[in-house]
Amino acid sequence: MQYQNQSHPRSTTQQMRQHLVDTISRLRADAGATREPQFQAMIEGAIGVLAGLIKELEAYEQKTALTGQLSAHHSPAGEETSAVHHMAGLKSGASM
């Protein structure tokens, strides 16, 4: 499977996430089409795994977005702006 715009990881992760969401929808439809408990359990297990992958992709996107924001807020002299200090405070649980 080829993803468009492979030079931008965020775009790729968004496409992957959408494919996983679509797959989960199809699996749920398939599970609902049968009354066989073992098959339904297997499908629910697969859905759980795919949901975990979606969660990991979202965490990766948030991490890279935060890293990009931090890099963009450095001043030429190497000092961080107040926005970066604010984000760092939120991350550590401190209030500003």
Residue frames relative to the residue before (quaternion, step in Angstrom):
aa qw qx qy qz dx dy dz
M 1.0000 0.0000 0.0000 0.0000 0.00 0.00 0.00
Q 0.2141 -0.7764 0.5836 0.1040 3.55 -0.75 1.06
Y 0.2198 -0.7513 0.6095 0.1254 3.53 -1.04 0.87
Q 0.4594 -0.6758 0.5042 0.2794 3.52 -1.00 0.85
N 0.8402 0.1788 -0.1442 0.4913 3.54 -1.23 0.60
Q 0.0733 0.8522 -0.5120 0.0788 3.56 0.83 1.02
S 0.5713 0.5986 -0.3982 0.3959 3.61 1.16 -0.25
H 0.7150 0.3664 -0.2343 0.5474 3.59 1.24 -0.27
P 0.3539 -0.7777 0.4768 0.2065 3.61 -0.23 1.24
R 0.6239 0.5527 -0.3579 0.4209 3.61 0.97 -0.74
S 0.6418 0.5133 -0.3207 0.4709 3.57 0.99 -0.81
T 0.6526 0.5100 -0.3065 0.4691 3.55 0.99 -0.84
T 0.6743 0.4845 -0.3141 0.4603 3.60 0.87 -0.85
Q 0.6207 0.5321 -0.3477 0.4590 3.59 1.05 -0.66
Q 0.6533 0.4987 -0.3105 0.4776 3.57 1.00 -0.81
M 0.6368 0.5213 -0.3243 0.4664 3.58 0.97 -0.83
R 0.6427 0.5362 -0.3136 0.4484 3.55 0.95 -0.94
Q 0.6638 0.5014 -0.3067 0.4624 3.57 0.93 -0.88
H 0.6267 0.5232 -0.3368 0.4692 3.60 1.01 -0.74
L 0.6601 0.5053 -0.3066 0.4637 3.58 0.96 -0.83
V 0.6280 0.5205 -0.3303 0.4750 3.60 1.02 -0.80
D 0.6497 0.5112 -0.3124 0.4679 3.60 0.97 -0.85
T 0.6497 0.5161 -0.3103 0.4640 3.58 0.98 -0.85
I 0.6302 0.5244 -0.3319 0.4667 3.59 0.98 -0.81
S 0.6416 0.5233 -0.3269 0.4557 3.60 0.95 -0.82
R 0.6640 0.4938 -0.3044 0.4718 3.58 0.94 -0.86
L 0.6459 0.5192 -0.3226 0.4573 3.59 0.98 -0.83
R 0.6453 0.5155 -0.3258 0.4601 3.60 0.95 -0.81
A 0.6357 0.5153 -0.3248 0.4741 3.58 1.02 -0.77
D 0.6582 0.5035 -0.3075 0.4676 3.59 0.97 -0.83
A 0.6520 0.5139 -0.3147 0.4602 3.59 0.97 -0.85
G 0.6754 0.4985 -0.2914 0.4587 3.56 1.04 -0.74
A 0.6284 0.5605 -0.3276 0.4285 3.57 1.23 -0.37
T 0.7483 0.3199 -0.2025 0.5447 3.60 1.25 -0.10
R 0.3298 -0.7291 0.5631 0.2066 3.54 -1.25 0.45
E 0.4546 0.6918 -0.4479 0.3378 3.58 1.23 0.16
P 0.4133 -0.7729 0.4238 0.2286 3.61 -0.34 1.24
Q 0.6517 0.5150 -0.3335 0.4460 3.61 0.94 -0.80
F 0.6427 0.5084 -0.3187 0.4763 3.59 1.00 -0.79
Q 0.6566 0.5100 -0.3101 0.4610 3.58 0.92 -0.88
A 0.6454 0.5135 -0.3184 0.4674 3.59 0.99 -0.82
M 0.6370 0.5251 -0.3244 0.4617 3.57 1.00 -0.83
I 0.6636 0.4967 -0.2977 0.4737 3.58 0.93 -0.90
E 0.6499 0.5071 -0.3214 0.4660 3.60 0.94 -0.82
G 0.6196 0.5321 -0.3346 0.4701 3.59 1.08 -0.69
A 0.6525 0.5049 -0.3057 0.4753 3.57 0.98 -0.88
I 0.6286 0.5279 -0.3282 0.4675 3.58 1.01 -0.81
G 0.6421 0.5276 -0.3219 0.4536 3.58 0.98 -0.81
V 0.6463 0.5112 -0.3135 0.4718 3.58 0.99 -0.83
L 0.6790 0.4842 -0.2926 0.4679 3.58 0.88 -0.92
A 0.6197 0.5269 -0.3424 0.4701 3.60 1.04 -0.72
G 0.6259 0.5305 -0.3287 0.4677 3.59 1.07 -0.71
L 0.6386 0.5150 -0.3211 0.4732 3.58 1.03 -0.77
I 0.6257 0.5266 -0.3352 0.4678 3.58 1.01 -0.80
K 0.6481 0.5211 -0.3147 0.4575 3.57 0.94 -0.88
E 0.6589 0.5023 -0.3048 0.4698 3.60 0.97 -0.83
L 0.6344 0.5152 -0.3307 0.4720 3.60 1.00 -0.76
E 0.6485 0.5091 -0.3168 0.4690 3.59 0.98 -0.83
A 0.6454 0.5095 -0.3223 0.4691 3.59 0.98 -0.81
Y 0.6310 0.5238 -0.3261 0.4703 3.58 1.02 -0.78
E 0.6527 0.5119 -0.3149 0.4612 3.59 0.93 -0.90
Q 0.6638 0.4977 -0.3102 0.4643 3.59 0.92 -0.85
K 0.6417 0.5259 -0.3170 0.4595 3.57 0.99 -0.85
T 0.7047 0.4472 -0.2784 0.4754 3.59 0.83 -0.92
A 0.6111 0.5315 -0.3575 0.4651 3.60 1.10 -0.60
L 0.6571 0.4993 -0.3085 0.4730 3.59 0.95 -0.85
T 0.6412 0.5176 -0.3206 0.4670 3.58 0.96 -0.85
G 0.6564 0.5071 -0.3056 0.4676 3.58 0.99 -0.82
Q 0.6464 0.5078 -0.3173 0.4729 3.57 1.02 -0.78
L 0.6452 0.5169 -0.3251 0.4592 3.57 0.95 -0.83
S 0.6643 0.5028 -0.3033 0.4625 3.59 0.93 -0.87
A 0.6746 0.5076 -0.2962 0.4466 3.58 1.00 -0.81
H 0.7149 0.4683 -0.2558 0.4518 3.61 1.15 -0.52
H 0.4624 0.6529 -0.4744 0.3673 3.60 1.18 0.25
S 0.3885 -0.7084 0.5356 0.2457 3.56 -0.95 0.86
P 0.6737 -0.4994 0.3415 0.4245 3.62 -1.18 0.34
A 0.6807 0.4825 -0.2952 0.4654 3.61 1.07 -0.63
G 0.5877 -0.6013 0.3608 0.4035 3.57 1.29 0.00
E 0.5485 0.5922 -0.4094 0.4252 3.60 1.26 0.08
E 0.4208 -0.7015 0.5165 0.2530 3.53 -1.07 0.73
T 0.4780 -0.6611 0.4962 0.2971 3.56 -1.13 0.65
S 0.6800 -0.4840 0.3460 0.4286 3.56 -1.26 0.22
A 0.5838 0.5767 -0.3803 0.4266 3.62 1.09 -0.56
V 0.6531 0.4930 -0.3131 0.4820 3.58 0.99 -0.77
H 0.6285 0.5174 -0.3359 0.4737 3.58 0.98 -0.78
H 0.6396 0.5259 -0.3204 0.4600 3.56 1.00 -0.83
M 0.6678 0.4856 -0.3054 0.4744 3.61 0.90 -0.91
A 0.6372 0.5199 -0.3306 0.4631 3.59 0.97 -0.76
G 0.6418 0.5202 -0.3153 0.4669 3.58 1.04 -0.76
L 0.6448 0.5111 -0.3222 0.4682 3.57 1.01 -0.77
K 0.6516 0.5236 -0.3111 0.4521 3.55 1.00 -0.85
S 0.7319 0.4170 -0.2434 0.4808 3.60 0.95 -0.82
G 0.5504 -0.6318 0.3847 0.3872 3.57 1.29 -0.13
A 0.4962 0.6407 -0.4420 0.3846 3.60 1.24 0.06
S 0.3215 -0.7335 0.5578 0.2178 3.59 -1.10 0.57
M 0.1939 -0.7664 0.6049 0.0953 3.51 -1.15 0.70
